[in-house]
Each structure stands twice: as structure tokens, then as C-alpha cells.
Amino acid sequence: MMSVANTYESQSPQTQYLFAGLIEVFRDSDTGRLAMIPFSDLRKLFPLKTGQKAR
């Protein structure tokens, strides 16, 4: 899991939580929260190699 802090001039700061640094699973700010719940286990996707497909 990786967190990224975003700041915008016209809005409150926002923190995103990314799985493997690529897939957003949660976002938090003063204006609200958003959770994206995957339908499958994301751990099966990583680590990907060139040309590899997820099972």
C-alpha cells in the first residue's frame, strides 16, 4: 500500500491510497471519503512481468 498526498488550490488536501502504487483503493479529504472495493484478490496481479497475463 502506498499513500499519495495531493494539494489543489481551490480544494482541501486529498490523500489517495494505492495498491502496489497503481490501483486506487481509497481516497480521503475534508469533503469526503471514497472506497473502491475490488471484486477479486489484487495480490494475484503482482508482480507482473512483460507479456505476462494475470490468472
ABEGO torsion letter per residue (X at the ends): XBBBBBBBAABBBBBBBBBGGABBABBBBAAEBBBBBBABBAAAAOBBBBGBBBX
